[in-house]
Amino acid sequence: MTEDALVVLVIDPDVASRNYLAAMLRQHQYTVIVAASGREGLVSAWKELPAAVIFEPALPDISSVELVTRLRQERRTEDAFLVALASKEDPDEISQLMVARCNEYLVKSPVVLERLLEILPRPSQDEDKPKAEGHLIVLLSAKGGTGTSSLCANIATSVARQNPDASVVVVDMVLPIGSIANIVGMGTDTNQVTVAEEYTRRSSSSFFMTHLPKSEAWGFWVLPGSPDPETASHITVERINEMLLSMLLEFDYVFVDLGRALSRISLPIIRRADSTVLIVSTDLSAVTLTRTVLDYLKAQGIAMENIYTILNRPVGIEGMLKPDVEEELGMPVHLTIPYVAGNFTMANNNHVPLSLRFPNDSAVLAVQQAASEIYRSIQKA
């Protein structure tokens, strides 16, 4: 094996399938190593450091999710290109593997080798190596009316301006009706469903930058949410996970506005997030519901240190004070957005960031601080 050889590891308990794939890949100048089980594959991966790992999800000793998780957790293999090559398509399995950061999920067929050769890193072509993933930031709340969408757009704008060379996209996943497009001022027929109809795993690496609208005033691309409940009913978990994974490979920062949608669709996204921003208002009912959400997330294994809590004060001196909110939540409030009367609403109605409409407002400094702290936290992780 030469020092600069591009190594592919094939893990498949079926000897015929394993040997056939290895032989085909060797014909295309790949150096191939094989393994018959998950644990054998892990040992080979950590020893040989393959550029790509192709594995049959139905392994005899460990689950496919465990295999992917352990490869991603190990520094030596965390950037390997991982491809699940299954005997049949399993939507639940696809969702779980995408959350675990598997790059591709293919089904064995007479033409699958052609698809593999399209997506695998190519020998002696450094420019074809997989791009490092961007950062995923999720915003949600436990109750409607807390300003989650407005803060999502304004924090994303601040991150884009603080990092002018970075690419930022905002994904509206508030169901059943999205609002980011209205805040940004984009009258467009583009939405999650229309984009999903055009998107496939064969799409180019610049698919979303090409197909999504970008607001120069806000500094980010937008994937608008559902324009109505009927459209929302056509959104599928598997396709959302596929698209998010591709966007993380295309953009440096992916902001997802979940609103109050804590569901089977949103939980895998929260699990994958580098930072989860939890918005809470000062009324007792919102704080109580937020504590319920925190308890649920903790029970689901979400790390509390990845949660960044913002107290958004929509009214003046009314409502609970920060110390009381922290006591009720059982965790610190990282930042408070001060009362700004109707300034957020006025800026939204004019479809501009708060920092452009009211540059001297104290809330602008708070939003910029939130963006800086979230940025620093995910850079340290």
Buried (B, 14 or more C-beta within 10 A) or exposed (E): EEEEBBBBBBBBBBEEBBBBBBEBBEEBEBBBBBBBBBBBBBEBBBEBEBBBBBBBBBBEEBBBBBBBBBBBEEEEBEBBBBBBBBEEEBEEBBBBBBBBBBBBBBEBEEEBBEBBEEBBBBBEEEEBEBEEBBBBBBBBBBBEEBBBBBBBBBBBBBBBBEBEEBBBBBBBBBBBBBBBBBBBBBEEEBBBBBBBEEBEBEBEEEBBBEBBBBBEEBBBBBBBBBBEEEBBEEBBBBBBBBBBBBBBBBBBBBBBBBBBBBEEBBBBBBBBBBBBBBBBBBBEEBBEBBBEBBEEBBEEEBEEEBBBBBBBBBEEEEBBEBEEBBEBBEBEBBBBBEBBEEBBEBBBEEBBBBBEBBEEBEBBEBBBBBBEBBBEBBEEE
